[in-house]
Amino acid sequence: MKDTRVAAEKTGAQADLAASRRDVRYCFAVSRRQPAQPCTVTLDRGAAGALATLLPLLGCGEEAAVLGFERLASQDSLSPELRGPLRTIAVDERVHDALLRGLQAALPRHGPDSVPRHVARRFHRGLQGGDVATHLAQIAGIDAAVCTILSRLLRRSAPLANDPIVAGILEHIRRDEVRHVAISRTIAMAMIDRRTARDVAADARAGLTTLLAFGGSSFELLGVDPDRLCKDVGTLPKGLFPQ
């Protein structure tokens, strides 16, 4: 029994070491990041490879979100009542980052794509160039788009919906992002007029479609029509910042 326990502990330690060696930084350096959450997947080879290709696009966004919300939560121009919810979102984004890195480690190794990563890094940096209200309106638009992307990936007929671990991780993130949209939207509308909020959110979503174009074939393998997805992401929902 002792030998069996020792062997199991050794195997677990080796798995943790292997996961740590495969731990990734997608686009940005995040200090004090949580350890990647180990997991296993049951996807077939095609779906696993497609997801491995797409995750860096999502992961880069989560890294940017950690940095962005922590910056927003430290703004003296916001009241403590507003900084608190933003700080909570930053904590959520750190959890998402750890979940996605753990999922990435469970998938086939995917080498870095320098062009998409460069475009993603430039896109997310561009979002942080404005004031607090503008940034929050952009975030509301982007996070609403992420909810659309995840919902498409999790449709019942899609391969990812059949893997309970993958589906659970992505659904966890989707639920949090719905709440993040509501918070960012509410604060933005209290600070700037709705027309301005609509304009900057629409521009941000248009930029996001450029990133999604890099994942075209991978989306198809995962049961998502990439052209329709880009069209829907590029269209601002009417109810986000209503006239």
LONU-979817 format. One line per field, with one value per atom (N, C-alpha, C): chain; y negated, z negated, x negated; atom name; residue in one letter. Coordinates in steps of 0.1 Angstrom, whole numbers, m for minus. Last residue first. Layout:
LONU-979817
ch <- [A,...]
y <- [Y,...]
z <- [Z,...]
x <- [X,...]
at <- [CA,...]
aa <- [a,...]
end
This chain:
LONU-979817
ch <- [A,A,A,A,A,A,A,A,A,A,A,A,A,A,A,A,A,A,A,A,A,A,A,A,A,A,A,A,A,A,A,A,A,A,A,A,A,A,A,A,A,A,A,A,A,A,A,A,A,A,A,A,A,A,A,A,A,A,A,A,A,A,A,A,A,A,A,A,A,A,A,A,A,A,A,A,A,A,A,A,A,A,A,A,A,A,A,A,A,A,A,A,A,A,A,A,A,A,A,A,A,A,A,A,A,A,A,A,A,A,A,A,A,A,A,A,A,A,A,A,A,A,A,A,A,A,A,A,A,A,A,A,A,A,A,A,A,A,A,A,A,A,A,A,A,A,A,A,A,A,A,A,A,A,A,A,A,A,A,A,A,A,A,A,A,A,A,A,A,A,A,A,A,A,A,A,A,A,A,A,A,A,A,A,A,A,A,A,A,A,A,A,A,A,A,A,A,A,A,A,A,A,A,A,A,A,A,A,A,A,A,A,A,A,A,A,A,A,A,A,A,A,A,A,A,A,A,A,A,A,A,A,A,A,A,A,A,A,A,A,A,A,A,A,A,A,A,A,A,A,A,A,A,A,A,A,A,A,A,A,A,A,A,A,A,A,A,A,A,A,A,A,A,A,A,A,A,A,A,A,A,A,A,A,A,A,A,A,A,A,A,A,A,A,A,A,A,A,A,A,A,A,A,A,A,A,A,A,A,A,A,A,A,A,A,A,A,A,A,A,A,A,A,A,A,A,A,A,A,A,A,A,A,A,A,A,A,A,A,A,A,A,A,A,A,A,A,A,A,A,A,A,A,A,A,A,A,A,A,A,A,A,A,A,A,A,A,A,A,A,A,A,A,A,A,A,A,A,A,A,A,A,A,A,A,A,A,A,A,A,A,A,A,A,A,A,A,A,A,A,A,A,A,A,A,A,A,A,A,A,A,A,A,A,A,A,A,A,A,A,A,A,A,A,A,A,A,A,A,A,A,A,A,A,A,A,A,A,A,A,A,A,A,A,A,A,A,A,A,A,A,A,A,A,A,A,A,A,A,A,A,A,A,A,A,A,A,A,A,A,A,A,A,A,A,A,A,A,A,A,A,A,A,A,A,A,A,A,A,A,A,A,A,A,A,A,A,A,A,A,A,A,A,A,A,A,A,A,A,A,A,A,A,A,A,A,A,A,A,A,A,A,A,A,A,A,A,A,A,A,A,A,A,A,A,A,A,A,A,A,A,A,A,A,A,A,A,A,A,A,A,A,A,A,A,A,A,A,A,A,A,A,A,A,A,A,A,A,A,A,A,A,A,A,A,A,A,A,A,A,A,A,A,A,A,A,A,A,A,A,A,A,A,A,A,A,A,A,A,A,A,A,A,A,A,A,A,A,A,A,A,A,A,A,A,A,A,A,A,A,A,A,A,A,A,A,A,A,A,A,A,A,A,A,A,A,A,A,A,A,A,A,A,A,A,A,A,A,A,A,A,A,A,A,A,A,A,A,A,A,A,A,A,A,A,A,A,A,A,A,A,A,A,A,A,A,A,A,A,A,A,A,A,A,A,A,A,A,A,A,A,A,A,A,A,A,A,A,A,A,A,A,A,A,A,A,A,A,A,A,A,A,A,A,A,A,A,A,A,A,A,A,A,A,A,A,A,A,A]
y <- [m536,m550,m556,m512,m516,m532,m495,m509,m515,m469,m471,m485,m463,m465,m469,m458,m470,m473,m448,m444,m457,m456,m459,m456,m434,m441,m443,m417,m430,m439,m393,m400,m415,m387,m389,m397,m383,m393,m397,m363,m376,m387,m342,m347,m361,m339,m344,m349,m330,m342,m348,m306,m318,m331,m286,m292,m305,m259,m273,m279,m234,m235,m250,m232,m232,m235,m236,m223,m221,m264,m254,m240,m274,m275,m265,m267,m261,m262,m284,m269,m262,m311,m306,m291,m325,m312,m306,m350,m341,m326,m363,m358,m349,m373,m361,m355,m397,m386,m373,m412,m409,m398,m414,m405,m402,m434,m420,m410,m457,m453,m438,m457,m456,m452,m461,m448,m447,m488,m477,m463,m501,m501,m490,m497,m492,m491,m512,m497,m491,m537,m531,m516,m541,m543,m535,m538,m529,m529,m559,m545,m535,m580,m578,m564,m576,m576,m574,m579,m566,m565,m598,m597,m584,m586,m592,m590,m577,m586,m593,m558,m568,m579,m540,m549,m560,m527,m536,m545,m513,m524,m533,m495,m504,m516,m481,m489,m499,m468,m477,m487,m451,m461,m472,m436,m444,m455,m423,m432,m441,m407,m417,m428,m388,m398,m409,m375,m382,m392,m365,m376,m383,m344,m355,m367,m327,m332,m345,m321,m328,m334,m306,m319,m327,m284,m292,m306,m274,m280,m288,m266,m277,m283,m245,m257,m269,m228,m234,m246,m220,m227,m234,m206,m218,m226,m186,m194,m207,m173,m180,m189,m174,m172,m180,m183,m168,m165,m208,m206,m192,m207,m210,m208,m200,m190,m194,m211,m214,m204,m208,m201,m202,m226,m212,m203,m252,m247,m232,m263,m254,m249,m281,m270,m259,m300,m293,m280,m310,m303,m295,m322,m310,m302,m343,m333,m320,m357,m352,m341,m365,m357,m350,m381,m369,m359,m403,m395,m381,m413,m408,m399,m421,m410,m404,m442,m431,m419,m461,m455,m443,m465,m460,m454,m476,m463,m457,m500,m491,m477,m511,m509,m499,m513,m504,m502,m532,m518,m509,m554,m549,m534,m558,m555,m549,m563,m552,m548,m571,m573,m562,m550,m561,m563,m528,m542,m553,m503,m509,m523,m493,m495,m503,m488,m500,m503,m464,m476,m489,m448,m450,m462,m450,m453,m456,m442,m455,m460,m415,m424,m438,m406,m405,m415,m409,m416,m417,m391,m405,m413,m367,m372,m387,m364,m366,m372,m362,m373,m375,m340,m353,m364,m314,m321,m336,m289,m303,m308,m255,m265,m279,m235,m244,m255,m202,m213,m222,m193,m191,m203,m201,m199,m197,m207,m194,m191,m233,m223,m209,m246,m246,m235,m243,m237,m236,m260,m246,m238,m284,m279,m264,m287,m285,m280,m289,m278,m276,m312,m300,m288,m331,m329,m316,m330,m326,m323,m340,m326,m321,m366,m358,m343,m374,m373,m365,m376,m366,m364,m398,m385,m374,m418,m414,m401,m419,m414,m410,m430,m417,m410,m455,m447,m432,m464,m463,m454,m466,m456,m454,m487,m474,m463,m511,m503,m489,m520,m515,m507,m527,m518,m512,m545,m531,m522,m562,m561,m547,m572,m564,m563,m585,m592,m585,m568,m577,m584,m535,m549,m557,m508,m517,m532,m495,m495,m504,m498,m506,m506,m480,m494,m502,m457,m461,m475,m456,m458,m462,m452,m463,m466,m428,m441,m453,m411,m411,m425,m415,m419,m420,m405,m419,m424,m378,m385,m400,m374,m373,m379,m377,m386,m386,m356,m369,m379,m335,m337,m351,m337,m339,m342,m331,m343,m347,m306,m318,m331,m289,m293,m305,m280,m292,m297,m258,m269,m282,m241,m245,m257,m236,m244,m249,m220,m233,m242,m198,m207,m220,m188,m192,m201,m182,m192,m197,m161,m173,m185,m141,m148,m161,m146,m138,m147,m152,m156,m147,m149,m137,m140,m162,m164,m151,m173,m163,m165,m198,m191,m181,m222,m210,m204,m256,m245,m233,m274,m268,m256,m295,m284,m279,m331,m318,m306,m356,m349,m335,m377,m370,m362,m396,m393,m385,m388,m391,m387,m399,m394,m398,m389,m399,m392,m368,m381,m391,m342,m344,m357,m320,m334,m338,m287,m297,m311,m256,m268,m279,m234,m238,m251,m231,m234,m238,m225,m238,m241,m200,m211,m224,m186,m187,m198,m189,m194,m196,m175,m189,m196,m149,m156,m171,m144,m145,m152,m143,m154,m155,m120,m133,m145,m101,m104,m117,m103,m106,m109,m94,m108,m112,m68,m78,m92,m58,m58,m68,m60,m67,m69,m42,m56,m65,m18,m23,m38,m15,m17,m23,m12,m24,m26,12,0,m13]
z <- [272,275,265,252,260,261,252,249,257,256,247,243,273,259,250,298,296,281,301,296,293,329,315,311,349,348,333,349,355,354,341,332,336,365,352,342,383,386,373,370,372,375,372,359,360,400,392,378,405,411,404,389,386,393,374,387,385,354,354,368,349,352,352,348,335,337,373,367,354,375,383,377,358,354,362,373,360,355,395,397,384,381,390,391,364,360,369,375,375,371,371,385,385,346,348,362,350,343,346,363,370,363,345,356,364,328,323,335,341,340,336,337,350,350,309,315,329,308,302,307,321,327,321,303,317,323,281,280,294,292,288,286,297,308,304,273,284,294,258,254,265,273,272,268,267,281,281,240,246,260,223,229,237,192,206,212,167,168,182,166,155,158,185,188,178,171,183,186,151,147,159,167,158,154,181,188,179,161,169,176,151,142,151,174,166,158,180,190,182,158,160,170,161,150,152,184,184,173,174,183,185,158,152,161,177,167,160,192,198,188,173,178,184,170,159,163,197,191,179,198,207,202,179,178,186,188,175,173,213,212,199,204,212,212,188,183,191,206,194,188,239,229,217,256,252,242,263,254,249,283,269,259,307,300,286,308,310,302,303,314,316,282,279,290,280,285,284,273,263,268,291,289,281,288,300,298,262,264,277,267,259,261,284,289,281,267,279,284,247,243,256,262,257,253,266,277,273,240,246,258,238,230,235,257,259,251,245,259,261,220,221,235,229,222,223,239,248,242,215,226,236,201,196,207,216,215,210,212,226,225,185,190,204,183,176,182,215,201,195,236,233,218,240,242,238,238,226,227,264,256,243,273,278,270,261,256,261,276,262,256,302,300,286,297,301,299,291,281,284,315,302,292,332,335,322,320,322,324,323,310,310,351,343,329,356,361,354,341,338,344,325,338,336,307,307,322,309,310,311,289,300,299,279,279,291,271,279,279,237,251,259,211,213,228,212,209,212,216,227,225,191,202,214,176,173,184,188,190,186,182,196,197,153,160,174,150,145,152,162,167,163,144,158,165,121,121,136,130,127,126,134,145,142,107,116,128,99,93,102,115,117,111,103,117,120,79,79,93,87,81,81,96,106,100,71,81,92,59,53,64,73,74,69,66,79,81,39,43,57,40,35,38,72,58,53,94,91,76,95,100,97,88,77,82,98,102,91,94,86,90,112,98,89,136,134,119,131,133,130,129,117,119,155,143,131,170,172,160,161,160,161,167,154,152,195,186,171,206,207,197,199,194,194,215,201,194,241,236,221,243,243,238,242,231,231,267,254,243,283,285,273,273,271,274,280,267,265,307,303,290,307,316,312,291,287,295,306,293,289,326,329,317,312,319,322,302,293,299,326,318,308,336,344,335,315,319,327,292,303,308,257,270,280,230,237,252,207,216,224,174,184,194,156,160,170,133,141,144,135,129,138,129,139,132,101,108,118,106,100,108,107,114,106,100,89,96,130,118,108,163,152,139,194,182,171,223,213,201,240,246,236,227,241,247,212,211,225,199,209,205,189,185,195,192,204,201,167,178,191,153,151,162,163,166,164,153,168,171,126,132,147,124,120,126,131,139,137,110,124,133,89,89,103,97,96,96,95,108,108,68,77,91,57,54,64,67,71,69,53,68,73,27,31,46,28,25,29,34,43,41,11,24,34,m8,m9,5,0,0,0]
x <- [303,305,315,284,296,297,259,260,272,271,259,259,292,295,283,281,289,291,247,261,268,228,230,245,211,224,227,190,188,200,201,192,190,215,223,214,194,205,212,179,173,184,199,194,188,201,213,208,175,180,192,173,164,169,195,193,185,184,188,185,173,187,193,146,154,169,137,136,144,143,151,150,123,138,146,101,103,117,104,105,107,102,113,114,86,91,101,81,70,74,105,102,90,103,111,108,89,83,90,109,96,88,129,131,118,119,119,121,125,111,110,152,147,132,152,157,153,143,136,140,163,150,142,184,185,172,175,177,178,175,162,163,202,192,179,215,218,207,204,202,205,215,200,197,242,237,222,244,246,241,219,231,232,202,202,216,208,197,197,228,228,218,219,231,233,198,195,207,212,203,200,227,234,224,207,217,223,194,187,196,215,208,201,223,233,226,199,205,215,196,186,192,217,217,207,207,221,221,184,183,196,192,186,186,203,212,205,179,190,199,164,159,171,181,177,172,180,193,190,153,158,171,153,144,149,173,174,166,163,176,177,140,139,151,153,143,142,172,177,166,175,164,168,195,195,184,190,201,201,171,167,178,185,177,173,220,205,197,246,241,226,250,251,245,225,238,238,201,208,221,193,185,191,213,213,204,207,220,220,182,183,196,190,180,182,207,212,203,189,200,206,173,167,178,190,186,180,191,203,200,164,169,182,165,156,161,183,185,177,171,184,187,146,146,160,155,149,149,164,174,168,140,151,161,126,121,132,142,140,136,138,152,151,110,117,130,95,99,107,73,83,85,57,51,61,64,61,55,67,79,76,42,49,61,35,29,36,51,55,48,38,52,56,12,15,29,17,11,14,29,36,31,7,19,28,m11,m15,m2,3,0,m4,5,17,14,m24,m16,m3,m34,m39,m30,m21,m19,m23,m38,m33,m32,m26,m37,m31,m9,m7,m18,m4,m13,m11,29,17,9,39,42,29,33,39,42,25,15,20,49,39,29,60,66,56,43,44,50,49,35,35,76,72,58,74,82,77,58,53,61,76,62,57,98,99,86,86,90,92,81,70,74,108,99,87,116,122,113,100,98,104,112,98,95,138,136,122,131,136,135,123,113,118,148,138,126,162,166,156,145,147,151,148,135,136,173,171,158,169,181,179,148,146,157,150,153,150,124,135,138,100,112,125,80,86,98,79,81,87,77,67,69,93,96,88,78,91,95,58,55,67,72,65,61,83,92,84,59,68,77,47,40,49,68,63,56,71,82,77,48,50,61,53,41,43,76,77,65,65,76,77,48,43,53,67,58,52,80,88,78,58,66,74,49,41,48,71,70,60,70,79,75,53,50,58,66,53,49,89,90,77,78,84,86,69,59,65,93,83,73,106,112,101,88,91,97,88,76,79,116,108,97,115,118,110,112,116,119,88,99,101,79,78,90,60,73,70,47,45,59,45,53,53,15,24,32,13,8,19,19,22,17,m6,5,7,m23,m15,m4,m20,m27,m17,m20,m11,m18,m29,m35,m25,m11,m15,m20,m5,m8,m15,m7,m2,m8,m27,m24,m20,m21,m24,m21,m35,m27,m31,m50,m42,m33,m60,m70,m62,m37,m44,m54,m32,m22,m29,m53,m51,m42,m48,m60,m59,m24,m25,m37,m34,m23,m23,m51,m57,m47,m33,m44,m49,m19,m12,m22,m39,m32,m25,m44,m55,m49,m20,m25,m35,m20,m9,m14,m42,m42,m31,m33,m45,m45,m11,m9,m21,m24,m14,m12,m40,m46,m37,m19,m28,m35,m8,0,m9]
at <- [N,CA,C,N,CA,C,N,CA,C,N,CA,C,N,CA,C,N,CA,C,N,CA,C,N,CA,C,N,CA,C,N,CA,C,N,CA,C,N,CA,C,N,CA,C,N,CA,C,N,CA,C,N,CA,C,N,CA,C,N,CA,C,N,CA,C,N,CA,C,N,CA,C,N,CA,C,N,CA,C,N,CA,C,N,CA,C,N,CA,C,N,CA,C,N,CA,C,N,CA,C,N,CA,C,N,CA,C,N,CA,C,N,CA,C,N,CA,C,N,CA,C,N,CA,C,N,CA,C,N,CA,C,N,CA,C,N,CA,C,N,CA,C,N,CA,C,N,CA,C,N,CA,C,N,CA,C,N,CA,C,N,CA,C,N,CA,C,N,CA,C,N,CA,C,N,CA,C,N,CA,C,N,CA,C,N,CA,C,N,CA,C,N,CA,C,N,CA,C,N,CA,C,N,CA,C,N,CA,C,N,CA,C,N,CA,C,N,CA,C,N,CA,C,N,CA,C,N,CA,C,N,CA,C,N,CA,C,N,CA,C,N,CA,C,N,CA,C,N,CA,C,N,CA,C,N,CA,C,N,CA,C,N,CA,C,N,CA,C,N,CA,C,N,CA,C,N,CA,C,N,CA,C,N,CA,C,N,CA,C,N,CA,C,N,CA,C,N,CA,C,N,CA,C,N,CA,C,N,CA,C,N,CA,C,N,CA,C,N,CA,C,N,CA,C,N,CA,C,N,CA,C,N,CA,C,N,CA,C,N,CA,C,N,CA,C,N,CA,C,N,CA,C,N,CA,C,N,CA,C,N,CA,C,N,CA,C,N,CA,C,N,CA,C,N,CA,C,N,CA,C,N,CA,C,N,CA,C,N,CA,C,N,CA,C,N,CA,C,N,CA,C,N,CA,C,N,CA,C,N,CA,C,N,CA,C,N,CA,C,N,CA,C,N,CA,C,N,CA,C,N,CA,C,N,CA,C,N,CA,C,N,CA,C,N,CA,C,N,CA,C,N,CA,C,N,CA,C,N,CA,C,N,CA,C,N,CA,C,N,CA,C,N,CA,C,N,CA,C,N,CA,C,N,CA,C,N,CA,C,N,CA,C,N,CA,C,N,CA,C,N,CA,C,N,CA,C,N,CA,C,N,CA,C,N,CA,C,N,CA,C,N,CA,C,N,CA,C,N,CA,C,N,CA,C,N,CA,C,N,CA,C,N,CA,C,N,CA,C,N,CA,C,N,CA,C,N,CA,C,N,CA,C,N,CA,C,N,CA,C,N,CA,C,N,CA,C,N,CA,C,N,CA,C,N,CA,C,N,CA,C,N,CA,C,N,CA,C,N,CA,C,N,CA,C,N,CA,C,N,CA,C,N,CA,C,N,CA,C,N,CA,C,N,CA,C,N,CA,C,N,CA,C,N,CA,C,N,CA,C,N,CA,C,N,CA,C,N,CA,C,N,CA,C,N,CA,C,N,CA,C,N,CA,C,N,CA,C,N,CA,C,N,CA,C,N,CA,C,N,CA,C,N,CA,C,N,CA,C,N,CA,C,N,CA,C,N,CA,C,N,CA,C,N,CA,C,N,CA,C,N,CA,C,N,CA,C,N,CA,C,N,CA,C,N,CA,C,N,CA,C,N,CA,C,N,CA,C,N,CA,C,N,CA,C,N,CA,C,N,CA,C,N,CA,C,N,CA,C,N,CA,C,N,CA,C,N,CA,C,N,CA,C,N,CA,C,N,CA,C,N,CA,C,N,CA,C,N,CA,C,N,CA,C,N,CA,C,N,CA,C,N,CA,C,N,CA,C,N,CA,C,N,CA,C,N,CA,C,N,CA,C,N,CA,C,N,CA,C,N,CA,C,N,CA,C,N,CA,C,N,CA,C,N,CA,C,N,CA,C]
aa <- [q,q,q,p,p,p,f,f,f,l,l,l,g,g,g,k,k,k,p,p,p,l,l,l,t,t,t,g,g,g,v,v,v,d,d,d,k,k,k,c,c,c,l,l,l,r,r,r,d,d,d,p,p,p,d,d,d,v,v,v,g,g,g,l,l,l,l,l,l,e,e,e,f,f,f,s,s,s,s,s,s,g,g,g,g,g,g,f,f,f,a,a,a,l,l,l,l,l,l,t,t,t,t,t,t,l,l,l,g,g,g,a,a,a,r,r,r,a,a,a,d,d,d,a,a,a,a,a,a,v,v,v,d,d,d,r,r,r,a,a,a,t,t,t,r,r,r,r,r,r,d,d,d,i,i,i,m,m,m,a,a,a,m,m,m,a,a,a,i,i,i,t,t,t,r,r,r,s,s,s,i,i,i,a,a,a,v,v,v,h,h,h,r,r,r,v,v,v,e,e,e,d,d,d,r,r,r,r,r,r,i,i,i,h,h,h,e,e,e,l,l,l,i,i,i,g,g,g,a,a,a,v,v,v,i,i,i,p,p,p,d,d,d,n,n,n,a,a,a,l,l,l,p,p,p,a,a,a,s,s,s,r,r,r,r,r,r,l,l,l,l,l,l,r,r,r,s,s,s,l,l,l,i,i,i,t,t,t,c,c,c,v,v,v,a,a,a,a,a,a,d,d,d,i,i,i,g,g,g,a,a,a,i,i,i,q,q,q,a,a,a,l,l,l,h,h,h,t,t,t,a,a,a,v,v,v,d,d,d,g,g,g,g,g,g,q,q,q,l,l,l,g,g,g,r,r,r,h,h,h,f,f,f,r,r,r,r,r,r,a,a,a,v,v,v,h,h,h,r,r,r,p,p,p,v,v,v,s,s,s,d,d,d,p,p,p,g,g,g,h,h,h,r,r,r,p,p,p,l,l,l,a,a,a,a,a,a,q,q,q,l,l,l,g,g,g,r,r,r,l,l,l,l,l,l,a,a,a,d,d,d,h,h,h,v,v,v,r,r,r,e,e,e,d,d,d,v,v,v,a,a,a,i,i,i,t,t,t,r,r,r,l,l,l,p,p,p,g,g,g,r,r,r,l,l,l,e,e,e,p,p,p,s,s,s,l,l,l,s,s,s,d,d,d,q,q,q,s,s,s,a,a,a,l,l,l,r,r,r,e,e,e,f,f,f,g,g,g,l,l,l,v,v,v,a,a,a,a,a,a,e,e,e,e,e,e,g,g,g,c,c,c,g,g,g,l,l,l,l,l,l,p,p,p,l,l,l,l,l,l,t,t,t,a,a,a,l,l,l,a,a,a,g,g,g,a,a,a,a,a,a,g,g,g,r,r,r,d,d,d,l,l,l,t,t,t,v,v,v,t,t,t,c,c,c,p,p,p,q,q,q,a,a,a,p,p,p,q,q,q,r,r,r,r,r,r,s,s,s,v,v,v,a,a,a,f,f,f,c,c,c,y,y,y,r,r,r,v,v,v,d,d,d,r,r,r,r,r,r,s,s,s,a,a,a,a,a,a,l,l,l,d,d,d,a,a,a,q,q,q,a,a,a,g,g,g,t,t,t,k,k,k,e,e,e,a,a,a,a,a,a,v,v,v,r,r,r,t,t,t,d,d,d,k,k,k,m,m,m]
end
